[in-house]
Amino acid sequence: MVLFVLTWVGLSCWCVCFWWMHRISARQDAMLKELHDMTQRIEQISQAEHDLIKEVHPRVHEIKEHVETVKEAVSPEKS
């Protein structure tokens, strides 16, 4: 009789442990999916930022030349 009770207790413990580990695993999977989605969004934003910088970078020299031209045109020293 004692062996029968211990067998059922052991089986119950295994079932509880299996359910608990499955629950932990499901939470980890959800966390990893959320983390993966977040990194995807960060990569998209980073790529957009890189594209903007690449687009603006060649124009920086042109903008500086234009500012210098305007600065010379409006400077009071020229009068």
C-alpha angles and dihedrals in degrees: 000000000000090000090052092052093046090050091054092045090051092047090049091051091051091051092049092047092048091050091047094050090047090052092049090048092051090051091049091050091051091049092049091049091050091048091049091051090049093051090049090055091047090051091051092049091046091050091049090049091049091050091050093049091047090051094048099039098076090048095055092083091048091050092050091051091049091049091050090050092050091044091054092046095053101034114121091221090072094062 
